[in-house]
Amino acid sequence: MADNANEFLDYVQRLGIDQPALCILLGLPRSTLNKWINGTVTQIPQVAVTAVRMLWFMRECDEAMFEKWAMVQDFGVSAEYAANDKAQEFLHTIKREPSTSIKKLLTKSN
């Protein structure tokens, strides 16, 4: 791990996503993300920096894929659902609403 908090924070700021939604997207406990954002911990794993960069890239380049990923992470299903339209349809047919954090995020995106 390197002291790469600045890069992580830069991409978090670029994303402009609130902490509850970002925790879901990154699969992190809120306490961990809070420590990274508040600077309590500056030794952020490189995989976390890469993940937040990837989220930013996905959001900038393919908003639909970003939204699919948000739903997959929120529902806790396997990543295969993100690329499978029939699986995405299934998620909507089970009548499960996204969490408040993801619903708010997706509403802002549209």
C-alpha contacts under 8 A as a table, 3 or more apart, distances in Angstrom:
res1	aa1	res2	aa2	distance
1	M	43	Q	5.96
1	M	44	I	6.40
1	M	45	P	5.10
1	M	46	Q	6.13
2	A	43	Q	5.66
2	A	44	I	6.83
2	A	45	P	7.15
2	A	46	Q	7.18
3	D	42	T	5.58
3	D	43	Q	4.73
3	D	44	I	6.61
4	N	7	E	5.61
4	N	8	F	6.45
4	N	42	T	6.75
4	N	43	Q	6.51
4	N	44	I	6.14
4	N	46	Q	7.60
4	N	49	V	7.67
5	A	8	F	5.04
5	A	9	L	5.95
5	A	36	W	7.06
5	A	39	G	7.61
5	A	42	T	5.06
5	A	43	Q	6.74
5	A	44	I	6.07
6	N	9	L	5.14
6	N	10	D	6.00
7	E	10	D	5.04
7	E	11	Y	6.43
7	E	49	V	7.09
8	F	11	Y	5.43
8	F	12	V	6.22
8	F	44	I	7.81
8	F	48	A	7.71
8	F	49	V	5.12
8	F	52	V	6.94
8	F	53	R	7.84
9	L	12	V	4.92
9	L	13	Q	6.03
9	L	37	I	6.55
10	D	13	Q	5.20
10	D	14	R	6.23
11	Y	14	R	4.86
11	Y	15	L	6.10
11	Y	52	V	6.29
11	Y	53	R	6.04
11	Y	56	W	6.77
12	V	15	L	5.16
12	V	16	G	6.39
12	V	17	I	7.21
12	V	52	V	6.75
13	Q	16	G	5.14
13	Q	17	I	7.73
14	R	56	W	7.20
15	L	55	L	7.86
15	L	56	W	5.74
17	I	21	A	6.54
17	I	22	L	6.07
17	I	105	L	7.05
18	D	21	A	5.73
18	D	22	L	6.18
18	D	101	S	7.99
19	Q	22	L	4.97
19	Q	23	C	5.99
19	Q	30	R	7.26
19	Q	33	L	7.42
19	Q	34	N	7.66
20	P	23	C	5.23
20	P	24	I	6.58
20	P	30	R	6.89
20	P	101	S	5.96
21	A	24	I	5.15
21	A	25	L	6.26
21	A	101	S	4.91
21	A	102	I	5.58
21	A	105	L	6.96
22	L	25	L	4.96
22	L	26	L	5.99
23	C	26	L	5.26
23	C	27	G	5.56
23	C	28	L	4.85
23	C	29	P	6.24
23	C	30	R	5.89
23	C	33	L	6.83
24	I	27	G	5.02
24	I	28	L	6.66
24	I	70	A	7.75
24	I	73	Q	6.20
24	I	74	D	6.10
24	I	102	I	7.99
25	L	28	L	7.99
25	L	69	W	7.70
25	L	70	A	5.97
25	L	73	Q	5.85
25	L	74	D	7.41
26	L	48	A	7.69
26	L	51	A	7.00
26	L	52	V	7.40
27	G	73	Q	7.40
28	L	32	T	6.64
28	L	33	L	6.65
29	P	32	T	5.46
29	P	33	L	6.64
30	R	33	L	5.22
30	R	34	N	5.96
31	S	34	N	5.08
31	S	35	K	6.25
32	T	35	K	5.25
32	T	36	W	6.43
33	L	36	W	5.12
33	L	37	I	6.12
34	N	37	I	5.16
34	N	38	N	5.91
35	K	38	N	5.25
35	K	39	G	5.96
35	K	40	T	4.88
35	K	41	V	5.49
36	W	39	G	5.26
36	W	40	T	6.23
36	W	41	V	5.17
36	W	42	T	6.22
36	W	44	I	6.95
37	I	40	T	7.78
38	N	41	V	7.81
39	G	42	T	5.79
41	V	44	I	7.07
44	I	48	A	6.81
44	I	49	V	7.26
45	P	48	A	5.42
45	P	49	V	6.79
46	Q	49	V	5.04
46	Q	50	T	6.14
47	V	50	T	5.00
47	V	51	A	6.03
48	A	51	A	4.95
48	A	52	V	6.23
49	V	52	V	5.32
49	V	53	R	6.17
50	T	53	R	5.08
50	T	54	M	6.04
51	A	54	M	4.99
51	A	55	L	6.18
52	V	55	L	5.01
52	V	56	W	6.26
53	R	56	W	5.14
53	R	57	F	6.14
54	M	57	F	4.97
54	M	58	M	5.97
55	L	58	M	5.10
55	L	59	R	6.06
55	L	66	F	7.28
56	W	59	R	5.15
56	W	60	E	6.13
57	F	60	E	5.16
57	F	61	C	6.01
58	M	61	C	5.21
58	M	62	D	5.39
58	M	63	E	6.76
58	M	65	M	6.97
58	M	66	F	5.64
59	R	62	D	5.64
59	R	63	E	4.92
59	R	65	M	7.73
59	R	66	F	5.29
60	E	63	E	6.62
62	D	65	M	5.40
62	D	66	F	6.30
63	E	66	F	4.93
63	E	67	E	6.17
63	E	109	S	7.88
64	A	67	E	5.11
64	A	68	K	6.26
65	M	68	K	4.96
65	M	69	W	6.13
65	M	82	A	7.27
66	F	69	W	5.09
66	F	70	A	6.22
67	E	70	A	5.01
67	E	71	M	6.34
67	E	106	L	6.71
68	K	71	M	5.17
68	K	72	V	6.22
68	K	82	A	5.32
68	K	88	Q	7.63
69	W	72	V	5.02
69	W	73	Q	6.11
69	W	79	A	7.77
69	W	82	A	5.70
70	A	73	Q	5.25
70	A	74	D	5.98
70	A	102	I	6.81
71	M	74	D	4.97
71	M	75	F	5.97
71	M	98	P	6.92
71	M	102	I	7.52
72	V	75	F	5.31
72	V	76	G	5.93
72	V	77	V	5.57
72	V	78	S	6.97
72	V	79	A	6.55
72	V	81	Y	6.61
72	V	82	A	6.26
73	Q	76	G	5.09
73	Q	77	V	6.83
74	D	98	P	6.60
74	D	99	S	6.77
74	D	102	I	7.04
75	F	98	P	7.30
77	V	81	Y	7.08
78	S	81	Y	6.08
79	A	82	A	5.48
79	A	83	A	7.61
80	E	83	A	5.75
80	E	84	N	6.40
81	Y	84	N	5.09
81	Y	85	D	7.52
81	Y	87	A	5.29
81	Y	88	Q	6.08
82	A	85	D	7.69
82	A	87	A	7.89
82	A	88	Q	6.99
84	N	87	A	5.28
84	N	88	Q	6.31
85	D	88	Q	4.93
85	D	89	E	6.17
86	K	89	E	4.99
86	K	90	F	6.23
87	A	90	F	4.91
87	A	91	L	6.39
88	Q	91	L	5.15
88	Q	92	H	6.65
89	E	92	H	5.21
89	E	93	T	6.25
90	F	93	T	4.93
90	F	94	I	6.33
91	L	94	I	5.61
91	L	95	K	7.35
91	L	96	R	7.15
92	H	95	K	5.59
92	H	96	R	6.73
93	T	96	R	7.80
98	P	101	S	7.94
98	P	102	I	5.99
98	P	103	K	5.56
99	S	102	I	5.39
99	S	103	K	5.99
100	T	103	K	5.08
100	T	104	K	6.04
101	S	104	K	5.25
101	S	105	L	6.25
102	I	105	L	4.87
102	I	106	L	6.04
103	K	106	L	5.21
103	K	107	T	6.06
104	K	107	T	5.12
104	K	108	K	6.30
105	L	108	K	5.24
105	L	109	S	6.38
106	L	109	S	4.99
106	L	110	N	6.50
107	T	110	N	5.49
